Amino acid sequence: MIPLARPSLGAREEQLVVETLRSGRLALGPRLGEFESAFASRLSTDHVSAVSSGTAGLHLAIRAAGVEAGDDVVTTPFSFVASANCLLYEGARPVFCDIDPRTLNISAEAAAAAVTDRTTGLLPVHIFGYPADMPGFEGLAADRALWLVEDACEALGATHADGSTVGARGNLSVFGFYPNKQLTTGEGGAVVSPSAQAKERIDSERNQGRAPDMGWLDHDRLGFNYRLDDLSCALGLAQLERLDEMLAGRARVAGLYGEALADVEGLGLPCPDDGGDRRGWFVYVVQLPPGVDRDEAVLAMRERGVDTKPYLPAIHLLSFYRERFGHREGEFPVCEDVAARSLALPFFPELTNAQVEQVVEALRAVIEPAA
Ligand SMILES: Cc1ncc(COP(=O)(O)O)c(C=O)c1O
């Protein structure tokens, strides 16, 4: 079976993880700072906090941004559920707006139309690694005095048209390092802060609310255990050394899929880079032609040795969100249509040309049965 995702791991990962294991410093050791510095320098930014997951990073980032219970925050319904859930942790309410059918991100214009007097913040997501319009969101945030947090969990390696790196424009931004991501630490994530003070707060809150210079016995604020352990940081350090190679591998596979699937009638492909924005390839998600039964397609692909997955469901239609907020079908038609037809194909740097051919043949057989 060709799997949907597989982390790219080499000898260097093994070496650094084993060295760290043998050092006996498994948490709050030297690897943490080393990984944070290396990640910061990769992004050409200054203030990075490594955390235990992307979700933990989002939670700490919105707290640092100033979210409060009862706030409305404008975000996208087409994302992994964590980008909306983190708002609920703080008693805020996610207010969704519909997505752009090309980029699958929310636009600054759509977000502006959803802003009301109750809105305090914006939480755009760079979905599937395609850059959201940050200049637009930064303008909206400034005009309406809103805070801004970027969910860049899927977007390592992406760049904006103005040359800036996604997640490194001076906003609070969050990356995720789950094993399907461009870079993995097992579980893990990172928050990029705009200032030393913001990083200090995040570093403290990830470590049970203890200030850096505090003794073991004191805590001066509410905190969490959102620390990233040293074995994970060692893995991340080795992955960073190979990041360009891994990103190039993903771009190669995306290029192969794009060429091989371009002529399939009715099939939607990930949008090409436009206007200087550059995607950091994370997943390869196609939109099945209208009328193709997706559940049957998943089963038929599996019979042909190919793992695929519907990706992603619309957040507002998840049962928990329906029950809690009364959401119904028809509220965000573009998102709902995309969510109903989207299918993630196997995608990782080491996917071979022959495997890509096998996936493409299986997909064609499923959606062009008469051919
Ligand atoms: C857009 C988005 N936001 C948040 C997350 C949460 O990251 P994690 O799974 O590391 O908690 C993910 C990752 O799966 C994601 O894709």
The ligand as a Gaussian input file, in Angstrom:
#p B3LYP/6-31G(d) Opt

LIG

0 1
 C       -3.681000      24.233000       9.812000
 C       -3.298000      23.488000      11.056000
 N       -3.437000      24.099000      12.241000
 C       -3.086000      23.492000      13.383000
 C       -2.578000      22.217000      13.397000
 C       -2.281000      21.566000      14.712000
 O       -0.998000      21.088000      14.811000
 P       -0.673000      19.828000      15.794000
 O       -1.302000      18.620000      15.151000
 O        0.821000      19.789000      15.797000
 O       -1.247000      20.139000      17.117000
 C       -2.393000      21.548000      12.181000
 C       -1.765000      20.217000      12.128000
 O       -2.199000      19.187000      12.002000
 C       -2.791000      22.188000      10.983000
 O       -2.683000      21.542000       9.814000

